[in-house]
Amino acid sequence: MANAVKAIKRQEMGFKKTSKVFEVPRSTHKDKINSKETNVEKLTNTRLGRKPEMPYKFEEEIVS
């Protein structure tokens, strides 16, 4: 993902080509590029989805 965003920002490839090469939807690339975040690594390392309800260390204590 980071390489795709960098390629678009350097204008080496467009949205359509990066979506085919890196197998990521065009809408995702557009969302990342249009974001206010300027740091590419921080932009692409965000976790998606819901956060776990219980931290993992508590789950391990309950199981044992």
Backbone hydrogen bonds in HBPLUS format (Angstrom, degrees):
<---DONOR---> <-ACCEPTOR-->    atom                        ^
c    i                          cat <-CA-CA->   ^        H-A-AA   ^      H-
h    n   atom  resd res      DA  || num        DHA   H-A  angle D-A-AA Bond
n    s   type  num  typ     dist DA aas  dist angle  dist       angle   num
A0005-VAL N   A0001-MET O   3.04 MM   4  6.34 160.4  2.08 154.8 159.2     1
A0006-LYS N   A0002-ALA O   2.95 MM   4  6.15 161.5  1.98 150.2 155.7     2
A0007-ALA N   A0003-ASN O   2.94 MM   4  6.07 154.1  2.01 142.3 149.2     3
A0008-ILE N   A0004-ALA O   3.06 MM   4  6.30 152.2  2.14 145.7 152.6     4
A0009-LYS N   A0005-VAL O   2.94 MM   4  6.17 161.9  1.97 150.9 156.1     5
A0010-ARG N   A0006-LYS O   2.94 MM   4  6.09 149.6  2.03 147.7 155.4     6
A0012-GLU N   A0007-ALA O   2.94 MM   5  5.22 153.7  2.01 160.7 163.0     7
A0011-GLN N   A0008-ILE O   3.05 MM   3  4.88 150.5  2.14  98.9 107.9     8
A0018-THR N   A0014-GLY O   3.09 MM   4  6.21 165.6  2.11 150.8 155.3     9
A0019-SER N   A0015-PHE O   3.00 MM   4  6.08 147.4  2.11 141.9 150.7    10
A0020-LYS N   A0016-LYS O   3.27 MM   4  6.54 144.2  2.40 138.5 146.9    11
A0020-LYS N   A0017-LYS O   3.17 MM   3  5.22 124.1  2.50  95.0 108.7    12
A0021-VAL N   A0017-LYS O   2.88 MM   4  6.10 170.2  1.89 158.6 161.3    13
A0022-PHE N   A0018-THR O   2.90 MM   4  5.63 163.7  1.93 141.8 147.2    14
A0028-THR N   A0025-PRO O   3.11 MM   3  5.42 128.8  2.39 102.6 115.1    15
A0029-HIS N   A0025-PRO O   3.31 MM   4  6.77 156.8  2.36 148.8 154.4    16
A0030-LYS N   A0026-ARG O   2.91 MM   4  6.22 163.8  1.94 157.8 162.2    17
A0031-ASP N   A0027-SER O   2.95 MM   4  6.11 154.3  2.02 142.4 149.3    18
A0032-LYS N   A0028-THR O   3.00 MM   4  6.25 158.3  2.05 150.0 155.4    19
A0033-ILE N   A0029-HIS O   2.92 MM   4  6.13 162.2  1.96 155.8 160.6    20
A0034-ASN N   A0030-LYS O   2.93 MM   4  5.95 161.2  1.97 148.9 154.1    21
A0035-SER N   A0032-LYS O   3.42 MM   3  5.28 155.9  2.48  95.9 102.7    22
A0043-LEU N   A0039-ASN O   2.99 MM   4  6.10 147.8  2.09 144.3 154.2    23
A0044-THR N   A0040-VAL O   3.00 MM   4  6.17 151.4  2.09 150.8 156.2    24
A0045-ASN N   A0041-GLU O   3.17 MM   4  6.11 129.7  2.43 140.7 151.5    25
A0058-PHE N   A0055-PRO O   3.22 MM   3  5.72 131.8  2.47 109.3 120.2    26
A0059-GLU N   A0055-PRO O   3.35 MM   4  6.73 148.9  2.45 144.7 153.5    27
A0060-GLU N   A0056-TYR O   3.12 MM   4  6.42 156.0  2.18 153.8 158.5    28
A0061-GLU N   A0057-LYS O   3.32 MM   4  6.56 150.8  2.41 137.4 144.3    29
A0062-ILE N   A0058-PHE O   3.07 MM   4  6.30 155.4  2.13 147.3 153.4    30
A0063-VAL N   A0059-GLU O   3.00 MM   4  6.21 161.2  2.03 153.3 158.0    31
A0064-SER N   A0060-GLU O   3.08 MM   4  6.22 160.0  2.13 145.7 150.7    32
